[in-house]
């Protein structure tokens, strides 16, 4: 879905990074927009597009 929206994003593999694993493991998948958590577990495409349009 993220590729279909055609907005730039950075995928981060948390495996092997104890700090990231402790912070995000129970929330996967998680999407942050401008450093703020926007979605956990599931990303609704319409809501994602709306949040992107509202982001700075």
PDB file of N, H, CA, C and O in Angstrom:
ATOM      1  N   UNK A   1       0.826  -1.177   0.000  1.00  0.00           N
ATOM      2  CA  UNK A   1       0.000   0.000   0.000  1.00  0.00           C
ATOM      3  C   UNK A   1       0.874   1.246   0.000  1.00  0.00           C
ATOM      4  O   UNK A   1       0.566   2.207  -0.705  1.00  0.00           O
ATOM      5  N   UNK A   2       1.951   1.254   0.769  1.00  0.00           N
ATOM      6  H   UNK A   2       2.201   0.473   1.341  1.00  0.00           H
ATOM      7  CA  UNK A   2       2.821   2.424   0.814  1.00  0.00           C
ATOM      8  C   UNK A   2       3.425   2.715  -0.563  1.00  0.00           C
ATOM      9  O   UNK A   2       3.557   3.877  -0.947  1.00  0.00           O
ATOM     10  N   UNK A   3       3.783   1.686  -1.291  1.00  0.00           N
ATOM     11  H   UNK A   3       3.676   0.743  -0.978  1.00  0.00           H
ATOM     12  CA  UNK A   3       4.312   1.888  -2.641  1.00  0.00           C
ATOM     13  C   UNK A   3       3.233   2.423  -3.578  1.00  0.00           C
ATOM     14  O   UNK A   3       3.519   3.262  -4.433  1.00  0.00           O
ATOM     15  N   UNK A   4       2.035   1.962  -3.432  1.00  0.00           N
ATOM     16  H   UNK A   4       1.803   1.280  -2.738  1.00  0.00           H
ATOM     17  CA  UNK A   4       0.933   2.383  -4.293  1.00  0.00           C
ATOM     18  C   UNK A   4       0.626   3.874  -4.115  1.00  0.00           C
ATOM     19  O   UNK A   4       0.260   4.545  -5.080  1.00  0.00           O
ATOM     20  N   UNK A   5       0.767   4.387  -2.925  1.00  0.00           N
ATOM     21  H   UNK A   5       1.064   3.842  -2.141  1.00  0.00           H
ATOM     22  CA  UNK A   5       0.483   5.793  -2.646  1.00  0.00           C
ATOM     23  C   UNK A   5       1.535   6.701  -3.300  1.00  0.00           C
ATOM     24  O   UNK A   5       1.271   7.875  -3.560  1.00  0.00           O
ATOM     25  N   UNK A   6       2.705   6.159  -3.557  1.00  0.00           N
ATOM     26  H   UNK A   6       2.919   5.206  -3.345  1.00  0.00           H
ATOM     27  CA  UNK A   6       3.800   6.875  -4.220  1.00  0.00           C
ATOM     28  C   UNK A   6       4.278   8.092  -3.448  1.00  0.00           C
ATOM     29  O   UNK A   6       4.603   9.121  -4.041  1.00  0.00           O
ATOM     30  N   UNK A   7       4.323   7.978  -2.137  1.00  0.00           N
ATOM     31  H   UNK A   7       4.059   7.143  -1.655  1.00  0.00           H
ATOM     32  CA  UNK A   7       4.913   9.001  -1.283  1.00  0.00           C
ATOM     33  C   UNK A   7       6.215   8.427  -0.748  1.00  0.00           C
ATOM     34  O   UNK A   7       6.269   7.238  -0.434  1.00  0.00           O
ATOM     35  N   UNK A   8       7.254   9.223  -0.635  1.00  0.00           N
ATOM     36  H   UNK A   8       7.210  10.189  -0.890  1.00  0.00           H
ATOM     37  CA  UNK A   8       8.516   8.692  -0.120  1.00  0.00           C
ATOM     38  C   UNK A   8       8.372   8.219   1.328  1.00  0.00           C
ATOM     39  O   UNK A   8       7.680   8.840   2.135  1.00  0.00           O
ATOM     40  N   UNK A   9       9.033   7.121   1.632  1.00  0.00           N
ATOM     41  H   UNK A   9       9.595   6.616   0.977  1.00  0.00           H
ATOM     42  CA  UNK A   9       9.035   6.618   3.003  1.00  0.00           C
ATOM     43  C   UNK A   9      10.322   5.864   3.256  1.00  0.00           C
ATOM     44  O   UNK A   9      11.025   5.477   2.323  1.00  0.00           O
ATOM     45  N   UNK A  10      10.619   5.661   4.511  1.00  0.00           N
ATOM     46  H   UNK A  10      10.048   5.975   5.269  1.00  0.00           H
ATOM     47  CA  UNK A  10      11.801   4.903   4.903  1.00  0.00           C
ATOM     48  C   UNK A  10      11.343   3.683   5.694  1.00  0.00           C
ATOM     49  O   UNK A  10      10.717   3.815   6.746  1.00  0.00           O
ATOM     50  N   UNK A  11      11.656   2.508   5.190  1.00  0.00           N
ATOM     51  H   UNK A  11      12.165   2.401   4.336  1.00  0.00           H
ATOM     52  CA  UNK A  11      11.367   1.273   5.917  1.00  0.00           C
ATOM     53  C   UNK A  11      12.556   0.988   6.827  1.00  0.00           C
ATOM     54  O   UNK A  11      13.705   1.071   6.394  1.00  0.00           O
ATOM     55  N   UNK A  12      12.288   0.659   8.061  1.00  0.00           N
ATOM     56  H   UNK A  12      11.355   0.592   8.413  1.00  0.00           H
ATOM     57  CA  UNK A  12      13.338   0.411   9.040  1.00  0.00           C
ATOM     58  C   UNK A  12      13.197  -1.008   9.561  1.00  0.00           C
ATOM     59  O   UNK A  12      12.144  -1.381  10.076  1.00  0.00           O
ATOM     60  N   UNK A  13      14.252  -1.800   9.429  1.00  0.00           N
ATOM     61  H   UNK A  13      15.108  -1.497   9.010  1.00  0.00           H
ATOM     62  CA  UNK A  13      14.293  -3.151   9.983  1.00  0.00           C
ATOM     63  C   UNK A  13      14.812  -3.039  11.410  1.00  0.00           C
ATOM     64  O   UNK A  13      15.962  -2.658  11.626  1.00  0.00           O
ATOM     65  N   UNK A  14      13.977  -3.366  12.375  1.00  0.00           N
ATOM     66  H   UNK A  14      13.042  -3.676  12.199  1.00  0.00           H
ATOM     67  CA  UNK A  14      14.378  -3.213  13.775  1.00  0.00           C
ATOM     68  C   UNK A  14      15.163  -4.414  14.292  1.00  0.00           C
ATOM     69  O   UNK A  14      15.721  -4.364  15.388  1.00  0.00           O
ATOM     70  N   UNK A  15      15.210  -5.486  13.517  1.00  0.00           N
ATOM     71  H   UNK A  15      14.756  -5.527  12.627  1.00  0.00           H
ATOM     72  CA  UNK A  15      15.905  -6.696  13.941  1.00  0.00           C
ATOM     73  C   UNK A  15      17.363  -6.432  14.238  1.00  0.00           C
ATOM     74  O   UNK A  15      18.078  -5.847  13.425  1.00  0.00           O
ATOM     75  N   UNK A  16      17.792  -6.858  15.381  1.00  0.00           N
ATOM     76  H   UNK A  16      17.211  -7.334  16.041  1.00  0.00           H
ATOM     77  CA  UNK A  16      19.186  -6.710  15.773  1.00  0.00           C
ATOM     78  C   UNK A  16      19.507  -5.401  16.470  1.00  0.00           C
ATOM     79  O   UNK A  16      20.642  -5.202  16.904  1.00  0.00           O
ATOM     80  N   UNK A  17      18.547  -4.512  16.588  1.00  0.00           N
ATOM     81  H   UNK A  17      17.625  -4.674  16.236  1.00  0.00           H
ATOM     82  CA  UNK A  17      18.759  -3.248  17.301  1.00  0.00           C
ATOM     83  C   UNK A  17      17.931  -3.300  18.584  1.00  0.00           C
ATOM     84  O   UNK A  17      16.724  -3.058  18.547  1.00  0.00           O
ATOM     85  N   UNK A  18      18.560  -3.610  19.710  1.00  0.00           N
ATOM     86  H   UNK A  18      19.541  -3.806  19.740  1.00  0.00           H
ATOM     87  CA  UNK A  18      17.819  -3.795  20.963  1.00  0.00           C
ATOM     88  C   UNK A  18      16.948  -2.601  21.351  1.00  0.00           C
ATOM     89  O   UNK A  18      15.852  -2.789  21.878  1.00  0.00           O
ATOM     90  N   UNK A  19      17.410  -1.392  21.102  1.00  0.00           N
ATOM     91  H   UNK A  19      18.301  -1.239  20.674  1.00  0.00           H
ATOM     92  CA  UNK A  19      16.636  -0.203  21.460  1.00  0.00           C
ATOM     93  C   UNK A  19      15.354  -0.113  20.615  1.00  0.00           C
ATOM     94  O   UNK A  19      14.270   0.130  21.145  1.00  0.00           O
ATOM     95  N   UNK A  20      15.491  -0.311  19.300  1.00  0.00           N
ATOM     96  H   UNK A  20      16.371  -0.508  18.869  1.00  0.00           H
ATOM     97  CA  UNK A  20      14.312  -0.255  18.430  1.00  0.00           C
ATOM     98  C   UNK A  20      13.367  -1.424  18.700  1.00  0.00           C
ATOM     99  O   UNK A  20      12.148  -1.254  18.677  1.00  0.00           O
ATOM    100  N   UNK A  21      13.919  -2.605  18.954  1.00  0.00           N
ATOM    101  H   UNK A  21      14.910  -2.744  18.973  1.00  0.00           H
ATOM    102  CA  UNK A  21      13.077  -3.758  19.267  1.00  0.00           C
ATOM    103  C   UNK A  21      12.265  -3.507  20.532  1.00  0.00           C
ATOM    104  O   UNK A  21      11.074  -3.816  20.575  1.00  0.00           O
ATOM    105  N   UNK A  22      12.896  -2.952  21.558  1.00  0.00           N
ATOM    106  H   UNK A  22      13.863  -2.701  21.523  1.00  0.00           H
ATOM    107  CA  UNK A  22      12.192  -2.667  22.811  1.00  0.00           C
ATOM    108  C   UNK A  22      11.116  -1.609  22.600  1.00  0.00           C
ATOM    109  O   UNK A  22      10.055  -1.666  23.221  1.00  0.00           O
ATOM    110  N   UNK A  23      11.385  -0.655  21.736  1.00  0.00           N
ATOM    111  H   UNK A  23      12.247  -0.608  21.232  1.00  0.00           H
ATOM    112  CA  UNK A  23      10.451   0.456  21.526  1.00  0.00           C
ATOM    113  C   UNK A  23       9.258   0.081  20.642  1.00  0.00           C
ATOM    114  O   UNK A  23       8.147   0.557  20.874  1.00  0.00           O
ATOM    115  N   UNK A  24       9.481  -0.780  19.620  1.00  0.00           N
ATOM    116  H   UNK A  24      10.383  -1.166  19.431  1.00  0.00           H
ATOM    117  CA  UNK A  24       8.454  -1.006  18.612  1.00  0.00           C
ATOM    118  C   UNK A  24       7.918  -2.430  18.504  1.00  0.00           C
ATOM    119  O   UNK A  24       6.884  -2.627  17.866  1.00  0.00           O
ATOM    120  N   UNK A  25       8.555  -3.412  19.083  1.00  0.00           N
ATOM    121  H   UNK A  25       9.395  -3.252  19.602  1.00  0.00           H
ATOM    122  CA  UNK A  25       8.209  -4.811  18.852  1.00  0.00           C
ATOM    123  C   UNK A  25       6.704  -5.090  18.953  1.00  0.00           C
ATOM    124  O   UNK A  25       6.143  -5.733  18.066  1.00  0.00           O
ATOM    125  N   UNK A  26       6.052  -4.625  20.003  1.00  0.00           N
ATOM    126  H   UNK A  26       6.508  -4.103  20.723  1.00  0.00           H
ATOM    127  CA  UNK A  26       4.633  -4.955  20.181  1.00  0.00           C
ATOM    128  C   UNK A  26       3.698  -4.087  19.342  1.00  0.00           C
ATOM    129  O   UNK A  26       2.484  -4.291  19.375  1.00  0.00           O
ATOM    130  N   UNK A  27       4.225  -3.140  18.605  1.00  0.00           N
ATOM    131  H   UNK A  27       5.211  -2.974  18.579  1.00  0.00           H
ATOM    132  CA  UNK A  27       3.394  -2.242  17.797  1.00  0.00           C
ATOM    133  C   UNK A  27       3.446  -2.554  16.306  1.00  0.00           C
ATOM    134  O   UNK A  27       2.749  -1.897  15.533  1.00  0.00           O
ATOM    135  N   UNK A  28       4.227  -3.510  15.878  1.00  0.00           N
ATOM    136  H   UNK A  28       4.794  -4.044  16.506  1.00  0.00           H
ATOM    137  CA  UNK A  28       4.454  -3.750  14.445  1.00  0.00           C
ATOM    138  C   UNK A  28       3.217  -4.215  13.717  1.00  0.00           C
ATOM    139  O   UNK A  28       2.446  -4.989  14.284  1.00  0.00           O
ATOM    140  N   UNK A  29       2.990  -3.793  12.513  1.00  0.00           N
ATOM    141  H   UNK A  29       3.617  -3.164  12.053  1.00  0.00           H
ATOM    142  CA  UNK A  29       3.741  -2.718  11.883  1.00  0.00           C
ATOM    143  C   UNK A  29       3.300  -1.364  12.437  1.00  0.00           C
ATOM    144  O   UNK A  29       2.160  -1.191  12.868  1.00  0.00           O
ATOM    145  N   UNK A  30       4.214  -0.430  12.415  1.00  0.00           N
ATOM    146  H   UNK A  30       5.140  -0.571  12.065  1.00  0.00           H
ATOM    147  CA  UNK A  30       3.927   0.927  12.878  1.00  0.00           C
ATOM    148  C   UNK A  30       4.356   1.902  11.790  1.00  0.00           C
ATOM    149  O   UNK A  30       5.394   1.724  11.152  1.00  0.00           O
ATOM    150  N   UNK A  31       3.547   2.928  11.591  1.00  0.00           N
ATOM    151  H   UNK A  31       2.704   3.072  12.110  1.00  0.00           H
ATOM    152  CA  UNK A  31       3.870   3.977  10.627  1.00  0.00           C
ATOM    153  C   UNK A  31       3.880   5.298  11.375  1.00  0.00           C
ATOM    154  O   UNK A  31       2.924   5.647  12.067  1.00  0.00           O
ATOM    155  N   UNK A  32       4.974   6.021  11.223  1.00  0.00           N
ATOM    156  H   UNK A  32       5.751   5.738  10.661  1.00  0.00           H
ATOM    157  CA  UNK A  32       5.077   7.355  11.799  1.00  0.00           C
ATOM    158  C   UNK A  32       5.124   8.371  10.665  1.00  0.00           C
ATOM    159  O   UNK A  32       5.718   8.122   9.617  1.00  0.00           O
ATOM    160  N   UNK A  33       4.497   9.505  10.886  1.00  0.00           N
ATOM    161  H   UNK A  33       4.014   9.708  11.738  1.00  0.00           H
ATOM    162  CA  UNK A  33       4.531  10.604   9.929  1.00  0.00           C
ATOM    163  C   UNK A  33       5.091  11.813  10.665  1.00  0.00           C
ATOM    164  O   UNK A  33       4.534  12.245  11.675  1.00  0.00           O
ATOM    165  N   UNK A  34       6.183  12.352  10.162  1.00  0.00           N
ATOM    166  H   UNK A  34       6.635  12.001   9.342  1.00  0.00           H
ATOM    167  CA  UNK A  34       6.880  13.473  10.806  1.00  0.00           C
ATOM    168  C   UNK A  34       7.222  13.164  12.264  1.00  0.00           C
ATOM    169  O   UNK A  34       7.126  14.033  13.130  1.00  0.00           O
ATOM    170  N   UNK A  35       7.619  11.926  12.525  1.00  0.00           N
ATOM    171  H   UNK A  35       7.697  11.219  11.821  1.00  0.00           H
ATOM    172  CA  UNK A  35       8.050  11.528  13.855  1.00  0.00           C
ATOM    173  C   UNK A  35       6.935  11.190  14.826  1.00  0.00           C
ATOM    174  O   UNK A  35       7.207  10.834  15.973  1.00  0.00           O
ATOM    175  N   UNK A  36       5.694  11.294  14.395  1.00  0.00           N
ATOM    176  H   UNK A  36       5.473  11.583  13.464  1.00  0.00           H
ATOM    177  CA  UNK A  36       4.563  10.969  15.274  1.00  0.00           C
ATOM    178  C   UNK A  36       3.902   9.678  14.806  1.00  0.00           C
ATOM    179  O   UNK A  36       3.690   9.480  13.610  1.00  0.00           O
ATOM    180  N   UNK A  37       3.582   8.814  15.741  1.00  0.00           N
ATOM    181  H   UNK A  37       3.754   8.976  16.713  1.00  0.00           H
ATOM    182  CA  UNK A  37       2.936   7.545  15.415  1.00  0.00           C
ATOM    183  C   UNK A  37       1.573   7.817  14.787  1.00  0.00           C
ATOM    184  O   UNK A  37       0.722   8.463  15.397  1.00  0.00           O
ATOM    185  N   UNK A  38       1.370   7.325  13.572  1.00  0.00           N
ATOM    186  H   UNK A  38       2.062   6.800  13.076  1.00  0.00           H
ATOM    187  CA  UNK A  38       0.123   7.565  12.849  1.00  0.00           C
ATOM    188  C   UNK A  38      -0.740   6.315  12.762  1.00  0.00           C
ATOM    189  O   UNK A  38      -1.967   6.406  12.793  1.00  0.00           O
ATOM    190  N   UNK A  39      -0.109   5.147  12.653  1.00  0.00           N
ATOM    191  H   UNK A  39       0.888   5.073  12.628  1.00  0.00           H
ATOM    192  CA  UNK A  39      -0.846   3.887  12.524  1.00  0.00           C
ATOM    193  C   UNK A  39      -0.078   2.777  13.221  1.00  0.00           C
ATOM    194  O   UNK A  39       1.153   2.772  13.223  1.00  0.00           O
ATOM    195  N   UNK A  40      -0.802   1.841  13.808  1.00  0.00           N
ATOM    196  H   UNK A  40      -1.802   1.845  13.806  1.00  0.00           H
ATOM    197  CA  UNK A  40      -0.213   0.606  14.325  1.00  0.00           C
ATOM    198  C   UNK A  40      -1.092  -0.549  13.867  1.00  0.00           C
ATOM    199  O   UNK A  40      -2.310  -0.413  13.749  1.00  0.00           O
ATOM    200  N   UNK A  41      -0.470  -1.662  13.617  1.00  0.00           N
ATOM    201  H   UNK A  41       0.520  -1.773  13.713  1.00  0.00           H
ATOM    202  CA  UNK A  41      -1.110  -2.918  13.215  1.00  0.00           C
ATOM    203  C   UNK A  41      -1.687  -2.900  11.800  1.00  0.00           C
ATOM    204  O   UNK A  41      -1.522  -3.870  11.060  1.00  0.00           O
ATOM    205  N   UNK A  42      -2.361  -1.815  11.412  1.00  0.00           N
ATOM    206  H   UNK A  42      -2.495  -1.027  12.013  1.00  0.00           H
ATOM    207  CA  UNK A  42      -3.030  -1.745  10.116  1.00  0.00           C
ATOM    208  C   UNK A  42      -2.998  -0.304   9.618  1.00  0.00           C
ATOM    209  O   UNK A  42      -3.155   0.634  10.399  1.00  0.00           O
ATOM    210  N   UNK A  43      -2.795  -0.135   8.308  1.00  0.00           N
ATOM    211  H   UNK A  43      -2.668  -0.897   7.674  1.00  0.00           H
ATOM    212  CA  UNK A  43      -2.788   1.201   7.719  1.00  0.00           C
ATOM    213  C   UNK A  43      -3.951   1.301   6.740  1.00  0.00           C
ATOM    214  O   UNK A  43      -4.003   0.580   5.743  1.00  0.00           O
ATOM    215  N   UNK A  44      -4.868   2.191   7.033  1.00  0.00           N
ATOM    216  H   UNK A  44      -4.825   2.777   7.842  1.00  0.00           H
ATOM    217  CA  UNK A  44      -5.984   2.456   6.141  1.00  0.00           C
ATOM    218  C   UNK A  44      -5.508   3.445   5.076  1.00  0.00           C
ATOM    219  O   UNK A  44      -5.038   4.536   5.400  1.00  0.00           O
ATOM    220  N   UNK A  45      -5.632   3.063   3.814  1.00  0.00           N
ATOM    221  H   UNK A  45      -6.013   2.177   3.550  1.00  0.00           H
ATOM    222  CA  UNK A  45      -5.073   3.880   2.733  1.00  0.00           C
ATOM    223  C   UNK A  45      -5.675   5.281   2.689  1.00  0.00           C
ATOM    224  O   UNK A  45      -4.937   6.256   2.551  1.00  0.00           O
ATOM    225  N   UNK A  46      -6.980   5.406   2.801  1.00  0.00           N
ATOM    226  H   UNK A  46      -7.580   4.614   2.914  1.00  0.00           H
ATOM    227  CA  UNK A  46      -7.611   6.730   2.747  1.00  0.00           C
ATOM    228  C   UNK A  46      -7.137   7.606   3.904  1.00  0.00           C
ATOM    229  O   UNK A  46      -6.845   8.787   3.712  1.00  0.00           O
ATOM    230  N   UNK A  47      -7.062   7.039   5.088  1.00  0.00           N
ATOM    231  H   UNK A  47      -7.299   6.080   5.244  1.00  0.00           H
ATOM    232  CA  UNK A  47      -6.595   7.793   6.255  1.00  0.00           C
ATOM    233  C   UNK A  47      -5.123   8.160   6.109  1.00  0.00           C
ATOM    234  O   UNK A  47      -4.707   9.249   6.506  1.00  0.00           O
ATOM    235  N   UNK A  48      -4.336   7.250   5.539  1.00  0.00           N
ATOM    236  H   UNK A  48      -4.674   6.366   5.217  1.00  0.00           H
ATOM    237  CA  UNK A  48      -2.913   7.526   5.309  1.00  0.00           C
ATOM    238  C   UNK A  48      -2.752   8.699   4.349  1.00  0.00           C
ATOM    239  O   UNK A  48      -1.962   9.607   4.606  1.00  0.00           O
ATOM    240  N   UNK A  49      -3.488   8.685   3.259  1.00  0.00           N
ATOM    241  H   UNK A  49      -4.130   7.947   3.050  1.00  0.00           H
ATOM    242  CA  UNK A  49      -3.416   9.798   2.299  1.00  0.00           C
ATOM    243  C   UNK A  49      -3.840  11.118   2.955  1.00  0.00           C
ATOM    244  O   UNK A  49      -3.217  12.154   2.724  1.00  0.00           O
ATOM    245  N   UNK A  50      -4.885  11.078   3.762  1.00  0.00           N
ATOM    246  H   UNK A  50      -5.391  10.236   3.950  1.00  0.00           H
ATOM    247  CA  UNK A  50      -5.368  12.273   4.443  1.00  0.00           C
ATOM    248  C   UNK A  50      -4.303  12.810   5.396  1.00  0.00           C
ATOM    249  O   UNK A  50      -4.042  14.012   5.426  1.00  0.00           O
ATOM    250  N   UNK A  51      -3.694  11.925   6.167  1.00  0.00           N
ATOM    251  H   UNK A  51      -3.906  10.948   6.142  1.00  0.00           H
ATOM    252  CA  UNK A  51      -2.665  12.358   7.117  1.00  0.00           C
ATOM    253  C   UNK A  51      -1.439  12.914   6.398  1.00  0.00           C
ATOM    254  O   UNK A  51      -0.831  13.879   6.859  1.00  0.00           O
ATOM    255  N   UNK A  52      -1.077  12.306   5.269  1.00  0.00           N
ATOM    256  H   UNK A  52      -1.571  11.522   4.894  1.00  0.00           H
ATOM    257  CA  UNK A  52       0.047  12.835   4.496  1.00  0.00           C
ATOM    258  C   UNK A  52      -0.240  14.239   3.988  1.00  0.00           C
ATOM    259  O   UNK A  52       0.640  15.100   4.003  1.00  0.00           O
ATOM    260  N   UNK A  53      -1.461  14.472   3.539  1.00  0.00           N
ATOM    261  H   UNK A  53      -2.176  13.772   3.527  1.00  0.00           H
ATOM    262  CA  UNK A  53      -1.801  15.792   3.010  1.00  0.00           C
ATOM    263  C   UNK A  53      -1.813  16.852   4.113  1.00  0.00           C
ATOM    264  O   UNK A  53      -1.627  18.036   3.831  1.00  0.00           O
ATOM    265  N   UNK A  54      -2.027  16.443   5.356  1.00  0.00           N
ATOM    266  H   UNK A  54      -2.178  15.481   5.585  1.00  0.00           H
ATOM    267  CA  UNK A  54      -2.045  17.367   6.483  1.00  0.00           C
ATOM    268  C   UNK A  54      -0.669  17.567   7.107  1.00  0.00           C
ATOM    269  O   UNK A  54      -0.471  18.493   7.893  1.00  0.00           O
ATOM    270  N   UNK A  55       0.290  16.695   6.755  1.00  0.00           N
ATOM    271  H   UNK A  55       0.129  15.943   6.116  1.00  0.00           H
ATOM    272  CA  UNK A  55       1.637  16.766   7.344  1.00  0.00           C
ATOM    273  C   UNK A  55       2.391  17.957   6.777  1.00  0.00           C
ATOM    274  O   UNK A  55       2.121  18.431   5.674  1.00  0.00           O
ATOM    275  N   UNK A  56       3.326  18.412   7.556  1.00  0.00           N
ATOM    276  H   UNK A  56       3.545  18.027   8.453  1.00  0.00           H
ATOM    277  CA  UNK A  56       4.133  19.563   7.121  1.00  0.00           C
ATOM    278  C   UNK A  56       5.144  19.193   6.090  1.00  0.00           C
ATOM    279  O   UNK A  56       5.896  20.051   5.627  1.00  0.00           O
TER     280      UNK A  56
END
